[in-house]
Every structure is written in structure tokens, then in C-alpha cells.
Amino acid sequence: MSLNPALFQRKAPDEIMLDSDANLDYRVAQGCLRRSFSEDSLPESIGIDNRQFAEFFKNQTKAFFNHMRGDCIPYAVAFGSRNRFDSLSIMNGPIQDSKTEVWTFTPSTVGGFLIQQDFLKDESKRLTEIRIPLRDVLYDPRKVSDQLPVELVWELNSLIKQIYPEENNSLENTNSVVRLIVDFGDREKWAQIWAAEIIDPATKEVYASAFWVERNDIPGGFFTGSGESLERSFWTNPLSYRRISRGVGMVRASSGKRSKTAAPAAKASPAPATKQRYRAHMGIDYSAPTGTPVFSVANGRVAHIGYSGAFGNLIILEHPGNYHTYYAHLSNYNVELELGNEVRRGLEIGYVGSTGRSTGPHLHFELRKNGIYVDPYAPKTQLDLWSMRDNESGQLTREILLLGSPIKNN
């Protein structure tokens, strides 16, 4: 098999240009605003300080408010840096049925604003709601796999552990459930979790939630109902069991073969001081027993599978946006995996081993962009994978209303 040399070049991490345009101040607010005689002033009531948009909203929503049902207006609004208006989605009442509609407003790149109209009846044609006891998701993946495709089990477990509210650390001992909105996919596309909530079925209280944002040029990602990105954790979670043993840094290099013990010379001169050599260690080592399953951290394509020197048994996955992930020292591969295969996040691609230059069983994992290593644990590392971009904001707010549980009155 011919190898692509570019996949094995080791460039200095400080060569990479990180994405400075990432919207780090992105946030979402949601609620159900009590109806009044001045419904067209809703933007100002929920904190949107934009006169041009206020006028646009007033002129465009007369038909929408004629279709209102119930005593409040569900909304989800997103703000960017310096409280800039990013998107607003409103629903024609807290009732979710075939007559439910959501209007989403976003700024246009050429000036003015755009409106998108969506209907719950259209979304429900391809989506299925599933409810699974929270304790099963956290502790019994076999019960979960009875209801979900196998590749979604790992993703769901990772997702719920991230959004699980620490202040309610005994929820698994209650009747709390995980409410999922799932597209089971077909031969043309992967199955996908579009929404996940931890809820109390009796009170209908939502303790935590996450929604999937689809992208064309880079892998999609999960965001919480408040706009927080969950993707950094996914891109650093290739094992079901893991313990980090070593991160990026300098590793003491081998000094070569040791010489056999010999009698010292009669008048031996003092040996000159030797300078310890180090080599750069680009990657994260996860200690785990041999045979521990290794999962793809994102959708991608198999760019390399085979033995590769110090890496040992190595899988390289190529992801949209010119990202690559490396999984090294494997004991074996998924027998169904071949070069060029498309793989989904959560697919079991190989098993922990100690092949190549390795001192014991572990997974060596790397994330590279444009061929340059990125330390995913560095606090200053911020990739477009892990942030909400301005043109994606409307998708999140509309999904919060269309796919989430009904929002309670303010």
C-alpha cells in the first residue's frame, strides 16, 4: 500500500494559525414570554437592542401573531460578542402538534434580515422521539443498544456525562429519563441524535439539554441549550475507558544500546558530562488495558490503516475542514475497516495495544489541522470545531424550539 508522506510529517505546533474568529462570547437565552397587546415589541422585551431589527420584526410578524395559541410566546434568542444579535426563533404558542410553527430571524450578510419558517409536522416525518431511563444511559449500555444503533450508544453516553448537572448528582436514583430526538438514517446518511434532554417525566422539568448543529465544511457539533459547545470533549475522548498518562511535551530519548560491563582502565579519565537528549512528543497518551475499544471521535474517512514505524499499528482518519486524527500502537483493527471507508463518530475502529515504539499498552492520539499538530487540551487552543459560527446560530435556536420540550412561562 502506498503511503501519503504528508500524513506523517511532524511540523512544530506553533506553526498553526488558530481560528481567531471563533465566537467565544456566544450565548443563548430562552423562555416563554407572556402575551400582551404589544407583541411586536418582543425583541426589546428579551434584550435585543437593535432598532433596525425591531422595525423589521414589527412589519413582518402580523401574520405570525394571528396564528398564536396559548398564553405565552416561546422564544430562543442568541447573542454574540458585545451582545450582538445573532438569531431569534419564536413559536406560535407552547403547544407542540401538527400546527406548530417556528419563525427564525437572522441578520443577512448583505444587510437586512432573513426569515425562515419551519413546521413541526415536517420535522416529525424523519425524526423519532425515544425515552430511556437516565440510569440505563449512565450505567447499562446494553439496554441502550436495544433502542439505538451501536454507534450512537458511545455518543449518547459521552453526551449525557457532559451535560449531567453536577448540582443534581443523584438524578440517576430518580425516575429521570433521557429524552432523545433521533434520525435513524438510511443507506445514504448516518443515524444522528438531534436533541437530548435530561428531564423529570412527572414535573416535565428539563435539567439539561443538548442539540446537534449540522455543518457542510467541517464536522457538525453538539451545543447545550444555553449555547455552550460540547465538542472539545468529544474530540479528546477516543476511549470508553481512559486515563491520560502523558500529554504534549518533551520526552527523554533513548541513549542507544547499553554496553556490556567491563573492568575499568587503570587510569581512566573522568567521563565527559553527557547532555540528556529529548524528543518532542506530539500527541496524547491514554493508558488503558490491551484490547480496550477505540472509537472515532468524529465522522470521517479512513486515510491510512496499517503498520507505520514508531506508531505501530496506526489508523488515520480524515475529517472535513482538513482535520486528521491519529490512533496509534493498536493491537488490532476493526475487521470491517478498510482504506477509504467512511466512518461515523462513535464507530469502534480498533483496540488498544503496544505496537511500535511503546513502553506499555496505551493509545497514542493526535489531532492535526492542515498537517500541523494541535494540542486539544491547551487552554488557548480554540478551533472552529468548538465554537458557534455566526451563520449557524439560527439553526440552534430553531431546534431548541422545534425539538426541545415546551419552554415554561417567564
N, C-alpha and C positions, 0 to 999 in steps of 0.2 A: 504494500500500500504506500503510495507517495504521500509525503508529509508536507504541510504548508509551513515553510520556515517562519512566517510572520507570527504563527501561533506560539512559537517557542522563544521569541525574542524577549529579553528581560530589560526593559527600559526603566530608568530611575523614576520613582513615584512622583518626584517633584516636577516632572516634565508635564504632568497632566494639567489641563485647564478645567477647573471645576465650573459647574454651571452657576454663574453669579446672578442669573435672572430668576432663580427659584423663588417662589413666593413664600417666604418663611413666615410672614405675618398673617397668612390666610386663616380665617375663622368663619364659622357658621353659627347663626342663631336661628332658633325655630320656636314656633308657638302657634296658638290659635287665637287670633285677635277678635275680641267681641265685636259683633256688628253694630253699626251706628248709622246715622244719617249722612255721615261724611266718609263713606267707604273709599272714595277716590283719594283720600289723604293718607291712605295706608302706608306708603313709603316713608313719609315723615314720621308717622307714629312708631315705626320699628327702627328708626335711626338712620335712614338713608338721606344724607344731606346733599341732594343733587337737584337743583331747580329744573334743569332741562329734563331729567327723567321724571320728576313729579308731574310736569305738564304732559309729557308723553303718556304716562300711566293714566292720567285722568281722561285723556282723549280716546284711549284705546280700550278701556275696560268696561264700558257701559253694557255691552252685550254679556260680558262675563258675569257681572253682578246681577243681571236678570235671571241667571241660572243658579243662583245661590240657594243652598239648602242648609238648614240648621242655624244655630245662633252664633257661630264664630267662623272666622276665615283662617284655615290652616295656611301657614307660610314657612318657608325656609329661605333665609337671606344670607349671602356670603359677602364678606369684605376682604379686600387685600390690604397691602401696606398703606399706612396713613389713612386707614378707614375708607379706602376707595371702594365704591360699589362695584361688585363683581357679577352678581346674579341674584335674581329673586324669582322664586316659584311660589305660586298661590293655587289653592284648591277650592273648588266651589262647594265647600262645606265639609264637615268631619265624617260624612257618611261615605263608605267605600263600597261601590256597586257598579253596575254597568253604565250608570250616568255620571260617574266621577270623571272630572276633567281637571287637568293641571296646565296652567299657563306659566311659561318661564320667560323672563326678561333678561337679556344680557346686552352689554354695550357692543356696538359694532366697531370693527377695526377701521371702517371708513367714515365713522361719525354716526351719531344717532344710536338707535337701539333696535334689537331684534326680538321677535316674539315667536315662541314655539308652543304649539298646542298638542297635548297628549291626552289619551283616554285610557283609563284603567282596563276597559274591556279589550283594548288592543294589546296591552301588555300581558294580560292573563292568558292569551292564546298560546304563548310559548313558555310561560313560567308556571311553576308548581310550588305551592306552599307546603312545607313539612315542619312538623314539630317533634323535637327529640328531647327527652329529659336531660337537663344540664349535666347531671352526674354521669350519664352514659357517654356524653361527649368528652368529658374530662377523664374518665377512668375506664371505659369499656368500649374500645373502638370496634369490637366485633359486632356489637348491637348497632352501631352507627353504620357499619358497612352493609348491613341488611337493607338500608334505606338509600344509601348514596353510592355512586361509583367509587371504586377503591382510591382513585387519585384525589378525590375530594375529601377523603377521611383525614389525611395528613393536613391538608389545607385548613379544614374546619377546626381541627384540634389546635393548630397553631394560632388561628384567628381568635378563637374563643379565649385561649390563655392570655392573649394580648389585651383584649377588651374587658376581661373579667375584673369587676370592680373590687379593688383591694379593701375598701371600707366595708364591703359585704362578703367577707371571706368564708362565710358559712352557707352561701346560697345553694351549694350542691346538696346540702342536707334538707332543703325545702322542696316544694313542688315546682320550682322554677324550670322553665323549658327554654330551649333554643329554637326560635322561630326562623326558618330559612325560606328564602325565595330562590328557587333553583331552576336553571335551564339545563335539562338533561342532555342537550346537544343531539347530534346525529353524525352521519358519516362525513359531513363537511366541516363540522366545528366541534370543539371540545365542550364538555359539560362545564358549567360555571355557576358558582354561588354569586348571586347578585345582591343579596341582603342577608344579614344575620343579626338577630336581636336576642338578648337575654331578657326574658320577661316573666312576670308573675301572672299566670293564667287567670287567677281569681280577681286580682285588682287591676290587671292589664298594665301595671307599671312596667316601663321599659328601663332596665338597669344599665344597659349598654347596647350600642349598635355599631354596625359597620356596613359600608356599601362599596360595591365594585365600580370603578370607573374604567371604561374601555378606551384604549388608545390605538392609533394606527401606526405611528412611527416608533414608539417604544412600548415595552410591556405595560399592560394595564396595572391597576393597583387598588388596594383597599384603603378607604378613609373612614374615620369614625363619623358619627352624626354631627359632631362639633367641628369637623374639618381636619382633624389630626391624621397625618399619614401613618400607616402601619407597615409600609413597605421595607424600611431598613431592616426590621427584624426578620421579615421573610427572606431577604437576600443574604442573611447570615445564619440561616437555620437549615443546613443540609442534612441534619441527622434527627432521628426521633429521640435518641439519647445522645447527649453531648456534654463534654467538659473541655473548655479551652485550656490547652497546655502551653501554647506559645503563640504570640502574635507577631506582628511585623517588627523587625529589629535586626540586631546583629547576632549571628550565631557563631560560636567558636568553631573554627575549621579544623579538620583532621591534620595532624602534623606528619602524616605518612606512616610507613611501616616502622614498627619498633625494632631496633637492632638487638641481637642476642646479647646476653650478659657476658662481659669479658673482664679479665683481670686488668686493673688499672695500670697504666705505664708507670715506670719508676719515678719519672719527674714530669708528670703531666702538667701542662699549663692550664690555668683556670679557663674553663669553657667560656666563650663569649656569651653575654646575655642574649637570649633569643627573644624576638618580638612575636607575641602571640598573633596569629593571623585570624581574621574574621571574614565571613562572607555574609552578604545581605540575605535576609530571609523574607522573601516576598510572599506572604500568604498567612493563613490562619490554620493552626493545627488543632484538631479536635480529637482528644483522646477518647477511645471507645473500643470495646472488645471486637476481635475479628469476627466478621460476619454481620455486624450491625448494619441495617439497611441505610443506604444513602439516597437522598431524594433530590430531584431537580428543583432548584429554588425559584424557577420561573419558566414560562413557555419558551421553547427554543428549538434548535435543530442540532443534531449530533455532528460536530465539525471534526472530531477526532475520537477514535476509540482503539486502544491498543497500548503496547508497551512503549515507554519513552524514557530511557535512561534513568536519571535520578528520580523522576516522577514515578517510576514503576508502571503499574497498570493505571492508565490515565483515560479519563473521559473529559472532553472539552465540548461545552455547549455554546452555540452562538445564539444570541438574543437580539431582537430588534433594537436599533439605536447604536449598533456597533459595540455591544457589550459581549463579553465572553466570561463563562465561569469554568473553573478547572477543578476536577475531583481526582486526587492522586493517591498513590500507594494502595489501590484497591486490591482486594483478594480475588475478586471476580466481578463480572458484569451481569446485568440482566440479560438472560439468554436471547430475548427477543429484540434486543437493541442492536441496530446496525448503523453504519455511517450514512448520514443523510436523513435519518429518521426524524420526524417531528415529534417532540416530546412536550408533555404538559407539566406545569408546576405540580409537584406532589407525586410524580411518577417515580417509582423505585428504579433507579438506574444502575446501581452497583452495591458493593458491600465492602466495609472497612477491612483493610489488610495492612501488610507491612512490606510491600514490594518496593523495589528501587532503593534509593538511599533513605533508609528508615531505621530508627533505633527501637521501634516497637509499634504495635498496632495503633493506627490513628488515621484520620482523614486530613490530608492537606488540601485546603480550599483556597482558591483565588478568585477575585473579581477584577476584570480588566475592562477598560474602556479605551477604544482606539489603540489597543495593544499595550496600554500602559497600566501598570498595577494600581489599584485603588484600595486603600485601607478602609473597609466599611465600618470599622469600629472607631476611626478617628473622629473626634467631635466636630472638626471643621469640614469633614467630608460631607458635601451636600450635592446629590445628583438629581437630575430631572426625574429620575425614577421615584424619588421620595418626596416630591412636592406637588401641590396642586398648581397647574398652569392656568393662566387666565382664561383660555378658551375651553377649559374643561369644567369650570365652576358650575355652569348651568346644568350639566349632566348630574352632578352630585345633588344639587338642591331639588331637582325634579324627582330623582329616585328616592330621596328622603320622604317626599310626599306620596309618590305613587306606590312604593314598595314597603315603606315602613308602617308600623302600627299607627292608628289615628293619633294625632297630636292633641293633647288636652288644652283646655282654655287657659289663656294667660291670667 
